[in-house]
Amino acid sequence: MLLGRNTENRETSFRIASQGNVETFYWIDGEIGYAVTGEVPRELLQKVADECYRQFEGSESS
């Protein structure tokens, strides 16, 4: 899991990229960017990314 911040960004987007056996699922939500990457099947990476998104979304309302 990698996080980054761009205070200029106001978009939300979701993308997936592949290079060889490495899959990366990344998304931008407001000024925060997130990436989950691994040498795992895309379906598994999607589940990990979904869980990360769910947990980060829940922590923002605290």
Biopython code that builds the backbone (N, CA, C, O; Angstrom):
import numpy as np
from Bio.PDB.StructureBuilder import StructureBuilder

atoms = [
    (1, "MET", "N", (0.852, -1.164, 0.000)),
    (1, "MET", "CA", (0.000, 0.000, 0.000)),
    (1, "MET", "C", (0.894, 1.220, 0.000)),
    (1, "MET", "O", (1.801, 1.345, 0.823)),
    (2, "LEU", "N", (0.629, 2.114, -0.927)),
    (2, "LEU", "CA", (1.363, 3.370, -1.048)),
    (2, "LEU", "C", (0.353, 4.497, -1.044)),
    (2, "LEU", "O", (-0.689, 4.402, -1.693)),
    (3, "LEU", "N", (0.651, 5.559, -0.323)),
    (3, "LEU", "CA", (-0.226, 6.727, -0.270)),
    (3, "LEU", "C", (0.560, 7.957, -0.698)),
    (3, "LEU", "O", (1.760, 8.059, -0.442)),
    (4, "GLY", "N", (-0.122, 8.885, -1.349)),
    (4, "GLY", "CA", (0.486, 10.144, -1.738)),
    (4, "GLY", "C", (-0.543, 11.252, -1.659)),
    (4, "GLY", "O", (-1.744, 10.988, -1.611)),
    (5, "ARG", "N", (-0.076, 12.496, -1.647)),
    (5, "ARG", "CA", (-0.995, 13.634, -1.533)),
    (5, "ARG", "C", (-0.690, 14.652, -2.623)),
    (5, "ARG", "O", (0.466, 14.986, -2.883)),
    (6, "ASN", "N", (-1.756, 15.138, -3.253)),
    (6, "ASN", "CA", (-1.680, 16.229, -4.217)),
    (6, "ASN", "C", (-2.815, 17.178, -3.877)),
    (6, "ASN", "O", (-3.967, 16.915, -4.223)),
    (7, "THR", "N", (-2.507, 18.268, -3.213)),
    (7, "THR", "CA", (-3.542, 19.187, -2.744)),
    (7, "THR", "C", (-4.275, 19.885, -3.877)),
    (7, "THR", "O", (-5.325, 20.486, -3.649)),
    (8, "GLU", "N", (-3.744, 19.818, -5.100)),
    (8, "GLU", "CA", (-4.384, 20.445, -6.255)),
    (8, "GLU", "C", (-5.480, 19.568, -6.861)),
    (8, "GLU", "O", (-6.341, 20.077, -7.580)),
    (9, "ASN", "N", (-5.466, 18.275, -6.590)),
    (9, "ASN", "CA", (-6.408, 17.354, -7.216)),
    (9, "ASN", "C", (-7.779, 17.408, -6.547)),
    (9, "ASN", "O", (-7.879, 17.497, -5.323)),
    (10, "ARG", "N", (-8.819, 17.353, -7.348)),
    (10, "ARG", "CA", (-10.188, 17.324, -6.834)),
    (10, "ARG", "C", (-11.000, 16.205, -7.483)),
    (10, "ARG", "O", (-12.219, 16.156, -7.319)),
    (11, "GLU", "N", (-10.350, 15.318, -8.209)),
    (11, "GLU", "CA", (-11.032, 14.233, -8.917)),
    (11, "GLU", "C", (-11.053, 12.959, -8.078)),
    (11, "GLU", "O", (-10.334, 12.825, -7.087)),
    (12, "THR", "N", (-11.896, 12.036, -8.506)),
    (12, "THR", "CA", (-11.889, 10.680, -7.990)),
    (12, "THR", "C", (-11.821, 9.749, -9.196)),
    (12, "THR", "O", (-12.626, 9.863, -10.120)),
    (13, "SER", "N", (-10.861, 8.829, -9.185)),
    (13, "SER", "CA", (-10.753, 7.883, -10.295)),
    (13, "SER", "C", (-10.126, 6.591, -9.806)),
    (13, "SER", "O", (-9.427, 6.570, -8.792)),
    (14, "PHE", "N", (-10.382, 5.508, -10.538)),
    (14, "PHE", "CA", (-9.888, 4.181, -10.211)),
    (14, "PHE", "C", (-9.271, 3.581, -11.473)),
    (14, "PHE", "O", (-9.843, 3.687, -12.558)),
    (15, "ARG", "N", (-8.106, 2.953, -11.329)),
    (15, "ARG", "CA", (-7.434, 2.368, -12.491)),
    (15, "ARG", "C", (-6.678, 1.107, -12.072)),
    (15, "ARG", "O", (-6.373, 0.895, -10.899)),
    (16, "ILE", "N", (-6.389, 0.278, -13.078)),
    (16, "ILE", "CA", (-5.564, -0.909, -12.850)),
    (16, "ILE", "C", (-4.525, -0.971, -13.968)),
    (16, "ILE", "O", (-4.811, -0.644, -15.120)),
    (17, "ALA", "N", (-3.313, -1.396, -13.607)),
    (17, "ALA", "CA", (-2.229, -1.500, -14.577)),
    (17, "ALA", "C", (-1.515, -2.829, -14.365)),
    (17, "ALA", "O", (-1.482, -3.361, -13.256)),
    (18, "SER", "N", (-0.943, -3.356, -15.444)),
    (18, "SER", "CA", (-0.201, -4.614, -15.389)),
    (18, "SER", "C", (1.149, -4.441, -16.058)),
    (18, "SER", "O", (1.271, -3.761, -17.077)),
    (19, "GLN", "N", (2.163, -5.066, -15.471)),
    (19, "GLN", "CA", (3.475, -5.128, -16.106)),
    (19, "GLN", "C", (4.070, -6.481, -15.757)),
    (19, "GLN", "O", (4.461, -6.730, -14.616)),
    (20, "GLY", "N", (4.130, -7.339, -16.744)),
    (20, "GLY", "CA", (4.571, -8.707, -16.485)),
    (20, "GLY", "C", (3.586, -9.389, -15.555)),
    (20, "GLY", "O", (2.385, -9.416, -15.825)),
    (21, "ASN", "N", (4.094, -9.941, -14.454)),
    (21, "ASN", "CA", (3.238, -10.612, -13.465)),
    (21, "ASN", "C", (2.762, -9.679, -12.359)),
    (21, "ASN", "O", (2.053, -10.111, -11.449)),
    (22, "VAL", "N", (3.143, -8.410, -12.426)),
    (22, "VAL", "CA", (2.811, -7.457, -11.361)),
    (22, "VAL", "C", (1.565, -6.664, -11.739)),
    (22, "VAL", "O", (1.486, -6.064, -12.811)),
    (23, "GLU", "N", (0.606, -6.679, -10.838)),
    (23, "GLU", "CA", (-0.633, -5.915, -11.012)),
    (23, "GLU", "C", (-0.624, -4.738, -10.039)),
    (23, "GLU", "O", (-0.146, -4.864, -8.912)),
    (24, "THR", "N", (-1.146, -3.612, -10.469)),
    (24, "THR", "CA", (-1.272, -2.439, -9.603)),
    (24, "THR", "C", (-2.674, -1.879, -9.749)),
    (24, "THR", "O", (-3.135, -1.600, -10.856)),
    (25, "PHE", "N", (-3.335, -1.721, -8.631)),
    (25, "PHE", "CA", (-4.644, -1.081, -8.604)),
    (25, "PHE", "C", (-4.454, 0.227, -7.870)),
    (25, "PHE", "O", (-3.965, 0.245, -6.740)),
    (26, "TYR", "N", (-4.841, 1.330, -8.507)),
    (26, "TYR", "CA", (-4.657, 2.623, -7.859)),
    (26, "TYR", "C", (-5.877, 3.497, -8.047)),
    (26, "TYR", "O", (-6.619, 3.377, -9.022)),
    (27, "TRP", "N", (-6.059, 4.380, -7.081)),
    (27, "TRP", "CA", (-7.194, 5.278, -7.130)),
    (27, "TRP", "C", (-6.826, 6.602, -6.489)),
    (27, "TRP", "O", (-5.928, 6.686, -5.651)),
    (28, "ILE", "N", (-7.538, 7.622, -6.901)),
    (28, "ILE", "CA", (-7.378, 8.967, -6.373)),
    (28, "ILE", "C", (-8.723, 9.354, -5.781)),
    (28, "ILE", "O", (-9.763, 9.204, -6.421)),
    (29, "ASP", "N", (-8.689, 9.845, -4.572)),
    (29, "ASP", "CA", (-9.906, 10.288, -3.910)),
    (29, "ASP", "C", (-9.619, 11.652, -3.303)),
    (29, "ASP", "O", (-9.028, 11.753, -2.227)),
    (30, "GLY", "N", (-10.040, 12.698, -4.000)),
    (30, "GLY", "CA", (-9.714, 14.050, -3.564)),
    (30, "GLY", "C", (-8.224, 14.282, -3.690)),
    (30, "GLY", "O", (-7.646, 14.040, -4.749)),
    (31, "GLU", "N", (-7.597, 14.745, -2.627)),
    (31, "GLU", "CA", (-6.172, 15.051, -2.710)),
    (31, "GLU", "C", (-5.271, 13.872, -2.329)),
    (31, "GLU", "O", (-4.048, 14.012, -2.335)),
    (32, "ILE", "N", (-5.850, 12.721, -2.001)),
    (32, "ILE", "CA", (-5.065, 11.545, -1.615)),
    (32, "ILE", "C", (-5.087, 10.502, -2.729)),
    (32, "ILE", "O", (-6.143, 10.181, -3.276)),
    (33, "GLY", "N", (-3.904, 9.978, -3.056)),
    (33, "GLY", "CA", (-3.773, 8.892, -4.019)),
    (33, "GLY", "C", (-3.346, 7.627, -3.294)),
    (33, "GLY", "O", (-2.542, 7.683, -2.364)),
    (34, "TYR", "N", (-3.875, 6.498, -3.712)),
    (34, "TYR", "CA", (-3.604, 5.206, -3.092)),
    (34, "TYR", "C", (-3.183, 4.223, -4.181)),
    (34, "TYR", "O", (-3.669, 4.299, -5.310)),
    (35, "ALA", "N", (-2.275, 3.294, -3.842)),
    (35, "ALA", "CA", (-1.896, 2.237, -4.783)),
    (35, "ALA", "C", (-1.644, 0.950, -4.011)),
    (35, "ALA", "O", (-1.024, 0.954, -2.948)),
    (36, "VAL", "N", (-2.136, -0.146, -4.568)),
    (36, "VAL", "CA", (-1.886, -1.485, -4.035)),
    (36, "VAL", "C", (-1.270, -2.260, -5.187)),
    (36, "VAL", "O", (-1.828, -2.290, -6.284)),
    (37, "THR", "N", (-0.139, -2.879, -4.951)),
    (37, "THR", "CA", (0.543, -3.587, -6.021)),
    (37, "THR", "C", (1.068, -4.925, -5.524)),
    (37, "THR", "O", (1.397, -5.076, -4.347)),
    (38, "GLY", "N", (1.143, -5.892, -6.426)),
    (38, "GLY", "CA", (1.675, -7.183, -6.040)),
    (38, "GLY", "C", (1.725, -8.150, -7.195)),
    (38, "GLY", "O", (1.106, -7.944, -8.239)),
    (39, "GLU", "N", (2.465, -9.194, -6.985)),
    (39, "GLU", "CA", (2.590, -10.265, -7.960)),
    (39, "GLU", "C", (1.537, -11.318, -7.626)),
    (39, "GLU", "O", (1.850, -12.453, -7.266)),
    (40, "VAL", "N", (0.281, -10.902, -7.758)),
    (40, "VAL", "CA", (-0.867, -11.743, -7.407)),
    (40, "VAL", "C", (-1.904, -11.623, -8.521)),
    (40, "VAL", "O", (-1.846, -10.688, -9.321)),
    (41, "PRO", "N", (-2.848, -12.553, -8.581)),
    (41, "PRO", "CA", (-3.904, -12.448, -9.581)),
    (41, "PRO", "C", (-4.712, -11.153, -9.398)),
    (41, "PRO", "O", (-4.898, -10.672, -8.280)),
    (42, "ARG", "N", (-5.173, -10.622, -10.493)),
    (42, "ARG", "CA", (-5.930, -9.367, -10.486)),
    (42, "ARG", "C", (-7.139, -9.417, -9.553)),
    (42, "ARG", "O", (-7.432, -8.438, -8.865)),
    (43, "GLU", "N", (-7.840, -10.551, -9.525)),
    (43, "GLU", "CA", (-9.026, -10.682, -8.678)),
    (43, "GLU", "C", (-8.670, -10.522, -7.195)),
    (43, "GLU", "O", (-9.408, -9.887, -6.441)),
    (44, "LEU", "N", (-7.531, -11.103, -6.779)),
    (44, "LEU", "CA", (-7.089, -10.977, -5.392)),
    (44, "LEU", "C", (-6.685, -9.534, -5.090)),
    (44, "LEU", "O", (-7.035, -8.997, -4.039)),
    (45, "LEU", "N", (-5.966, -8.922, -5.991)),
    (45, "LEU", "CA", (-5.557, -7.533, -5.791)),
    (45, "LEU", "C", (-6.773, -6.618, -5.681)),
    (45, "LEU", "O", (-6.778, -5.679, -4.885)),
    (46, "GLN", "N", (-7.797, -6.891, -6.476)),
    (46, "GLN", "CA", (-9.031, -6.103, -6.413)),
    (46, "GLN", "C", (-9.674, -6.228, -5.030)),
    (46, "GLN", "O", (-10.158, -5.242, -4.475)),
    (47, "LYS", "N", (-9.677, -7.444, -4.478)),
    (47, "LYS", "CA", (-10.247, -7.642, -3.141)),
    (47, "LYS", "C", (-9.454, -6.880, -2.084)),
    (47, "LYS", "O", (-10.038, -6.273, -1.187)),
    (48, "VAL", "N", (-8.127, -6.909, -2.186)),
    (48, "VAL", "CA", (-7.279, -6.174, -1.240)),
    (48, "VAL", "C", (-7.538, -4.680, -1.365)),
    (48, "VAL", "O", (-7.691, -3.990, -0.358)),
    (49, "ALA", "N", (-7.589, -4.177, -2.593)),
    (49, "ALA", "CA", (-7.840, -2.752, -2.820)),
    (49, "ALA", "C", (-9.221, -2.353, -2.300)),
    (49, "ALA", "O", (-9.371, -1.293, -1.693)),
    (50, "ASP", "N", (-10.216, -3.183, -2.530)),
    (50, "ASP", "CA", (-11.572, -2.892, -2.033)),
    (50, "ASP", "C", (-11.579, -2.788, -0.507)),
    (50, "ASP", "O", (-12.215, -1.897, 0.057)),
    (51, "GLU", "N", (-10.872, -3.697, 0.152)),
    (51, "GLU", "CA", (-10.822, -3.669, 1.613)),
    (51, "GLU", "C", (-10.069, -2.432, 2.114)),
    (51, "GLU", "O", (-10.486, -1.801, 3.086)),
    (52, "CYS", "N", (-8.970, -2.089, 1.455)),
    (52, "CYS", "CA", (-8.241, -0.872, 1.828)),
    (52, "CYS", "C", (-9.137, 0.345, 1.658)),
    (52, "CYS", "O", (-9.197, 1.205, 2.538)),
    (53, "TYR", "N", (-9.830, 0.419, 0.534)),
    (53, "TYR", "CA", (-10.731, 1.548, 0.284)),
    (53, "TYR", "C", (-11.802, 1.629, 1.369)),
    (53, "TYR", "O", (-12.093, 2.710, 1.882)),
    (54, "ARG", "N", (-12.379, 0.499, 1.711)),
    (54, "ARG", "CA", (-13.421, 0.462, 2.738)),
    (54, "ARG", "C", (-12.882, 0.957, 4.077)),
    (54, "ARG", "O", (-13.544, 1.732, 4.768)),
    (55, "GLN", "N", (-11.678, 0.511, 4.444)),
    (55, "GLN", "CA", (-11.117, 0.904, 5.731)),
    (55, "GLN", "C", (-10.709, 2.374, 5.753)),
    (55, "GLN", "O", (-10.928, 3.056, 6.755)),
    (56, "PHE", "N", (-10.128, 2.868, 4.680)),
    (56, "PHE", "CA", (-9.751, 4.283, 4.639)),
    (56, "PHE", "C", (-10.983, 5.162, 4.631)),
    (56, "PHE", "O", (-10.998, 6.213, 5.272)),
    (57, "GLU", "N", (-12.015, 4.749, 3.915)),
    (57, "GLU", "CA", (-13.249, 5.529, 3.859)),
    (57, "GLU", "C", (-13.860, 5.627, 5.248)),
    (57, "GLU", "O", (-14.361, 6.687, 5.622)),
    (58, "GLY", "N", (-13.831, 4.558, 6.012)),
    (58, "GLY", "CA", (-14.379, 4.552, 7.358)),
    (58, "GLY", "C", (-13.570, 5.406, 8.324)),
    (58, "GLY", "O", (-14.132, 6.000, 9.244)),
    (59, "SER", "N", (-12.260, 5.476, 8.125)),
    (59, "SER", "CA", (-11.423, 6.254, 9.042)),
    (59, "SER", "C", (-11.573, 7.749, 8.822)),
    (59, "SER", "O", (-11.285, 8.530, 9.729)),
    (60, "GLU", "N", (-12.019, 8.175, 7.629)),
    (60, "GLU", "CA", (-12.172, 9.593, 7.348)),
    (60, "GLU", "C", (-13.328, 10.208, 8.116)),
    (60, "GLU", "O", (-13.311, 11.406, 8.395)),
    (61, "SER", "N", (-14.325, 9.417, 8.462)),
    (61, "SER", "CA", (-15.480, 9.958, 9.158)),
    (61, "SER", "C", (-15.278, 10.004, 10.674)),
    (61, "SER", "O", (-16.159, 10.464, 11.400)),
    (62, "SER", "N", (-14.114, 9.526, 11.162)),
    (62, "SER", "CA", (-13.833, 9.542, 12.599)),
    (62, "SER", "C", (-13.447, 10.923, 13.066)),
    (62, "SER", "O", (-13.176, 11.121, 14.250)),
]
sb = StructureBuilder()
sb.init_structure("model")
sb.init_model(0)
sb.init_chain("A")
sb.init_seg("    ")
for serial, (resi, resn, name, xyz) in enumerate(atoms, 1):
    if name == "N":
        sb.init_residue(resn, " ", resi, " ")
    sb.init_atom(name, np.array(xyz, "f"), 0.0, 1.0, " ", f" {name:<3s}", serial, name[0])
structure = sb.get_structure()
